[in-house]
Amino acid sequence: MKAIVNLSSEEMLKVRYNQPRVSLEELRLQEAQHRQASEEFFKVAKNAISKPGRVKVVAG
């Protein structure tokens, strides 16, 4: 369980401004990777479900 900590507005700004920065190029790469992973996930999920909607048994 995480504790809730009350920070002053000065401390909150300090924490916010010390967050790591991401370049636009890195952001676009992350979005492309996320999109590809999502497409792969849904492809596998769709193939795992049979036409009547029952889950196929996958040996593994």
KAJOCOR-V496011 format. One record per residue. RES is the residue in three letters. SS is DSSP state (alpha for helix, beta for strand, coil for the rest). NEAR is the number of other ideal C-beta (glycine too) atoms within 8 Angstrom. D_CENTER is the distance of its C-alpha to the mean C-alpha in Angstrom with 2 decimals. Layout:
# KAJOCOR-V496011
res={RES,RES}
ss={SS,SS}
near={NEAR,NEAR}
d_center={D_CENTER,D_CENTER}
This chain:
# KAJOCOR-V496011
res={MET,LYS,ALA,ILE,VAL,ASN,LEU,SER,SER,GLU,GLU,MET,LEU,LYS,VAL,ARG,TYR,ASN,GLN,PRO,ARG,VAL,SER,LEU,GLU,GLU,LEU,ARG,LEU,GLN,GLU,ALA,GLN,HIS,ARG,GLN,ALA,SER,GLU,GLU,PHE,PHE,LYS,VAL,ALA,LYS,ASN,ALA,ILE,SER,LYS,PRO,GLY,ARG,VAL,LYS,VAL,VAL,ALA,GLY}
ss={coil,coil,coil,coil,coil,coil,coil,coil,alpha,alpha,alpha,alpha,alpha,alpha,alpha,alpha,alpha,coil,coil,coil,coil,coil,coil,alpha,alpha,alpha,alpha,alpha,alpha,alpha,alpha,alpha,alpha,alpha,alpha,alpha,alpha,alpha,alpha,alpha,alpha,alpha,alpha,alpha,alpha,alpha,alpha,alpha,beta,coil,coil,coil,coil,coil,beta,coil,coil,coil,coil,coil}
near={2,3,4,4,4,3,7,5,6,6,8,9,8,8,9,7,6,5,6,3,4,6,6,5,6,8,9,8,8,9,8,8,8,8,8,8,8,8,8,8,8,8,8,8,8,7,6,8,9,7,3,4,5,6,6,7,4,5,3,2}
d_center={21.24,20.40,23.32,23.55,25.23,27.22,27.21,29.74,28.78,29.74,27.48,24.52,25.19,25.55,22.16,20.54,22.46,21.72,17.96,17.19,17.64,15.82,18.14,17.85,18.05,15.17,13.02,14.30,13.65,9.93,9.93,12.22,10.38,7.27,10.20,12.10,9.80,9.49,13.23,14.05,12.44,14.39,17.38,17.61,17.21,19.84,22.13,21.95,23.44,27.12,28.92,30.18,26.67,27.18,24.84,26.46,27.23,25.58,27.57,25.65}
